[in-house]
């Protein structure tokens, strides 16, 4: 059986993305790392299949994607749709936020993430 999460083939690329992440990713990570958000563990630059997710919470099967300008051109939109369809097939939910929301209304972003958590 093929390993679907964090395949070794993508390890170098995942590390590069972590090291060269955006300021929006770094800022959000400060608030969700180390189980700071309702005790949920998140991973940065986690891969599922051939896709790399900005953030992933395994317990919730929840991906968080932060989108820069390139996501709003047709090529980026098509690419994101393909990725989301694959993740949906794997029963992973996706939340998308524009990078600017991390700086303009972080509280809103964190509330949206919390509201996506399953009820315990």
Residue pairs with C-beta under 8 A, 6 or more apart in sequence:
4 48
4 49
4 90
5 46
5 47
5 48
6 14
6 46
6 47
7 47
7 49
7 50
10 47
10 50
10 52
13 52
14 45
14 46
14 47
14 52
15 45
17 45
17 52
18 44
18 45
21 29
21 44
21 45
22 66
22 68
22 99
24 66
24 68
24 99
24 100
24 102
24 103
25 44
25 54
25 55
25 66
27 102
27 103
27 106
28 55
28 64
28 66
28 102
28 106
28 109
29 42
29 44
29 55
31 37
31 106
31 110
32 40
32 42
32 55
32 64
32 110
32 113
33 42
33 44
35 41
37 110
37 113
37 114
38 114
38 117
40 57
40 59
40 60
40 117
41 57
41 58
41 59
42 55
42 56
42 57
42 64
43 55
43 56
43 57
43 58
44 54
44 55
45 52
45 53
45 54
46 52
46 53
46 55
46 56
47 53
48 56
48 63
48 86
48 87
48 90
48 92
49 86
49 90
51 83
51 86
51 87
53 63
53 64
53 65
53 87
54 63
54 64
54 65
54 66
55 63
55 64
55 65
56 62
56 63
56 64
56 92
57 64
60 93
60 116
60 117
60 118
61 91
61 92
61 93
62 92
62 93
62 94
62 95
62 113
62 116
62 117
63 87
63 92
63 93
63 94
63 95
64 94
64 95
64 96
64 97
64 113
65 80
65 94
65 95
65 96
65 97
66 96
66 97
66 98
66 99
66 102
67 76
67 80
67 96
67 97
67 98
67 99
68 98
68 99
70 76
71 77
71 80
80 96
83 94
84 94
87 93
87 94
88 94
93 116
95 112
95 113
95 116
97 109
97 112
101 108
101 109
102 109
